[in-house]
Amino acid sequence: MATFSQTFMDKIDSGSTIIWVYLNGDEGRAERQIKQLVEIYNKQADNDLQWHSWNNVAGATWDSKVLDPQMALLQCRDQIGGNALILMKDLHKYLNGEGPKNLSLRRALSELCTTHALCNDKQTRVICLLSDTPTPHPCIAEYCDVIDYDLPTYDEMEVDVVDFILDSVKKGNKGKKAAKCAPELKEKVVRSLLGTTAEEAARIFAFAVATCGGLNDGVLNVIAAEKAKVIRKIDGLRFIPNEHIPDVETVGGFSRFLEWLRRRARAYTRHARTVKLSLPRGAVLIGPPGTGKTHVAKTAAKALGLDLVLLDIGSMFDKYVGGSEAKIRDALAMVKAMPNAFLMVDEIDKSFGGAHEGQAADSGVASRVLSYFLNWLSERDMGSDENRTFVMVTMNRTAGVPEELLRPGRFDRVWSTDLPTPDERAEILKIHLRLQHCEPDNYDKHLKRVVTKTNEYTGAELEETVISARNDAYDDRMSAWEDKGKKGTPPGIADIEPTIEELMAAAAEISPVSRLNVESVTAIRKFCQENTYPVNGERLQNTTKSRAARGVSTRRSAAKSDPANN
């Protein structure tokens, strides 16, 4: 893949008139780099490309009083002698705006391009726009060459930020040891800063060093906390620190899926990198609402040892031209720059369900955002160290969701959840009893009564059963204590453990979704049975048998039906 520098130089050589540089932040860094490229370009072949710039506050380098964008644009043709590259920082906002003046500005730009007034056999004048949107207005799009300016790579982050800060600390401390950094710690620091702009990284790292009183392992915790705040600035992205991710011990009924994750976790080791092992792309979890998809998806990040980033695609949609596309590009650019990211898109069917059918209502915005997301999924090179992102998507339904989202090559596995079996319900109930400070062993064999009572309940409904029963038990114990005049000590943790009868009563008050929405749940379960890998072993065998009974070909023969071994 060509670098920004090479692409930029090639565009100048090929006679580009308008170079539209789409920034993921780092305007100052981009300006410095482009200026350096002009200097290199002039040295390579004795070119004489002058450097000029304009913005709507400082004006132009050839005339500081030129603040009007249209006048500045026309003066690129009339007031500059010789060959030049003119960097324009604010022009894109006017070009993409709506109104008579914006229309005139777009007409002026198109006239300059169609008449070859800037680039011809006598002169070369290239206008370079630094833009925060990847999409020029449709009226001028054909005249613009769009180049993405990505966030810093590992090498750029190490040299331009970390080494620079370390050198500054060393000078400030007159060469004391506080500025020294062990190679392993330095690598962790650089990787933890990836995904931020150079300016953000410099502030974060300097703050971490100051807060920790030097360079030690503590800076990594500070960087993680500050990075979460930076990621929060981007619409639709949220960073979850590793310590806030639930453990796999809180998961019940996902044995096959968790075993697959355990096997794939080895791909992220140093040794796997030395043997050039391809990294896993990700997985899809499909199933009825409340079957634990969101919870287990979060635990998967910890199981793989990755940083959890949540992407809310619904918040990407914007009313302005190119706004939605810019938001999804910004979000995915940050994720791509992070070396160990676990990107979770929860309930993606809510955002893209019916994306194709809804084009008339939203001018095709959902379809374009989906298209960009799908292309990003497909084009990732998981054999390199450039993109180590594991993508986890959850879905409650498949109706209206484009088939291309689930096609092979974008994800490694499409897994399915289902209503828990009796053994799984017992396991889930015990997990939630422990989480609610109750001792599962106290219920002995009587817990089977609750298991039977909760047939066709989802994991979320089992959780609510335990929580509701414990709250009711607390109210009953407190009422009894108050009726006795509050004599003695108030009920303790052990005293408010719900009885089996209280658990049964709490379960009876819940109306499970499998009975409220029978048609929808039946449809998703049928799709999953025929097209996915069940998350546990028991249903995998049953599904294989049911497929064979219907004459439907399976992905693998019965002897090779274990997806964890693939």
Rosetta blueprint (number, residue, H / E / L):
1 M L
2 A L
3 T L
4 F H
5 S H
6 Q H
7 T H
8 F H
9 M H
10 D H
11 K H
12 I H
13 D H
14 S L
15 G L
16 S L
17 T L
18 I E
19 I E
20 W E
21 V E
22 Y E
23 L E
24 N L
25 G L
26 D L
27 E H
28 G H
29 R H
30 A H
31 E H
32 R H
33 Q H
34 I H
35 K H
36 Q H
37 L H
38 V H
39 E H
40 I H
41 Y H
42 N H
43 K H
44 Q H
45 A L
46 D L
47 N L
48 D L
49 L L
50 Q E
51 W E
52 H E
53 S E
54 W E
55 N E
56 N L
57 V L
58 A L
59 G E
60 A E
61 T L
62 W L
63 D L
64 S L
65 K L
66 V L
67 L L
68 D L
69 P H
70 Q H
71 M H
72 A H
73 L H
74 L H
75 Q H
76 C H
77 R H
78 D H
79 Q L
80 I L
81 G L
82 G L
83 N L
84 A E
85 L E
86 I E
87 L E
88 M E
89 K L
90 D L
91 L H
92 H H
93 K H
94 Y H
95 L H
96 N L
97 G L
98 E L
99 G L
100 P H
101 K H
102 N H
103 L H
104 S H
105 L H
106 R H
107 R H
108 A H
109 L H
110 S H
111 E H
112 L H
113 C H
114 T H
115 T L
116 H L
117 A L
118 L L
119 C E
120 N L
121 D L
122 K L
123 Q L
124 T E
125 R E
126 V E
127 I E
128 C E
129 L E
130 L E
131 S E
132 D L
133 T L
134 P L
135 T L
136 P L
137 H L
138 P L
139 C L
140 I L
141 A H
142 E H
143 Y H
144 C E
145 D E
146 V E
147 I E
148 D E
149 Y E
150 D L
151 L L
152 P L
153 T L
154 Y H
155 D H
156 E H
157 M H
158 E H
159 V H
160 D H
161 V H
162 V H
163 D H
164 F H
165 I H
166 L H
167 D H
168 S H
169 V H
170 K H
171 K H
172 G H
173 N L
174 K L
175 G L
176 K L
177 K H
178 A H
179 A H
180 K L
181 C L
182 A L
183 P H
184 E H
185 L H
186 K H
187 E H
188 K H
189 V H
190 V H
191 R H
192 S H
193 L H
194 L L
195 G L
196 T L
197 T L
198 A H
199 E H
200 E H
201 A H
202 A H
203 R H
204 I H
205 F H
206 A H
207 F H
208 A H
209 V H
210 A H
211 T H
212 C H
213 G L
214 G L
215 L L
216 N L
217 D L
218 G H
219 V H
220 L H
221 N H
222 V H
223 I H
224 A H
225 A H
226 E H
227 K H
228 A H
229 K H
230 V H
231 I H
232 R H
233 K L
234 I L
235 D L
236 G L
237 L E
238 R E
239 F E
240 I E
241 P L
242 N H
243 E H
244 H H
245 I L
246 P L
247 D L
248 V H
249 E H
250 T H
251 V L
252 G L
253 G L
254 F L
255 S H
256 R H
257 F H
258 L H
259 E H
260 W H
261 L H
262 R H
263 R H
264 R H
265 A H
266 R H
267 A H
268 Y H
269 T L
270 R H
271 H H
272 A H
273 R H
274 T H
275 V L
276 K L
277 L L
278 S L
279 L L
280 P L
281 R L
282 G E
283 A E
284 V E
285 L E
286 I E
287 G L
288 P L
289 P L
290 G L
291 T L
292 G L
293 K H
294 T H
295 H H
296 V H
297 A H
298 K H
299 T H
300 A H
301 A H
302 K H
303 A H
304 L H
305 G L
306 L L
307 D E
308 L E
309 V E
310 L E
311 L E
312 D L
313 I H
314 G H
315 S H
316 M H
317 F L
318 D L
319 K L
320 Y L
321 V L
322 G L
323 G H
324 S H
325 E H
326 A H
327 K H
328 I H
329 R H
330 D H
331 A H
332 L H
333 A H
334 M H
335 V H
336 K H
337 A H
338 M L
339 P L
340 N L
341 A E
342 F E
343 L E
344 M E
345 V E
346 D L
347 E L
348 I H
349 D H
350 K H
351 S H
352 F H
353 G L
354 G L
355 A L
356 H L
357 E L
358 G L
359 Q H
360 A H
361 A H
362 D H
363 S L
364 G L
365 V H
366 A H
367 S H
368 R H
369 V H
370 L H
371 S H
372 Y H
373 F H
374 L H
375 N H
376 W H
377 L H
378 S H
379 E H
380 R L
381 D L
382 M L
383 G L
384 S L
385 D L
386 E L
387 N L
388 R L
389 T L
390 F E
391 V E
392 M E
393 V E
394 T E
395 M E
396 N L
397 R L
398 T L
399 A L
400 G L
401 V L
402 P L
403 E H
404 E H
405 L H
406 L H
407 R L
408 P L
409 G L
410 R L
411 F L
412 D L
413 R E
414 V E
415 W E
416 S E
417 T L
418 D L
419 L L
420 P L
421 T L
422 P H
423 D H
424 E H
425 R H
426 A H
427 E H
428 I H
429 L H
430 K H
431 I H
432 H H
433 L H
434 R H
435 L H
436 Q L
437 H L
438 C L
439 E L
440 P H
441 D H
442 N H
443 Y H
444 D H
445 K H
446 H H
447 L H
448 K H
449 R H
450 V H
451 V H
452 T H
453 K H
454 T L
455 N L
456 E L
457 Y L
458 T L
459 G H
460 A H
461 E H
462 L H
463 E H
464 E H
465 T H
466 V H
467 I H
468 S H
469 A H
470 R H
471 N H
472 D H
473 A H
474 Y H
475 D H
476 D H
477 R H
478 M H
479 S H
480 A H
481 W H
482 E H
483 D H
484 K L
485 G L
486 K L
487 K L
488 G L
489 T L
490 P L
491 P L
492 G L
493 I L
494 A H
495 D H
496 I H
497 E L
498 P L
499 T L
500 I H
501 E H
502 E H
503 L H
504 M H
505 A H
506 A H
507 A H
508 A H
509 E L
510 I L
511 S L
512 P L
513 V H
514 S H
515 R H
516 L H
517 N L
518 V H
519 E H
520 S H
521 V H
522 T H
523 A H
524 I H
525 R H
526 K H
527 F H
528 C H
529 Q H
530 E H
531 N H
532 T L
533 Y E
534 P E
535 V L
536 N L
537 G H
538 E H
539 R H
540 L H
541 Q H
542 N H
543 T H
544 T H
545 K H
546 S H
547 R H
548 A H
549 A H
550 R H
551 G L
552 V L
553 S L
554 T L
555 R L
556 R L
557 S L
558 A H
559 A H
560 K H
561 S L
562 D L
563 P H
564 A H
565 N H
566 N L
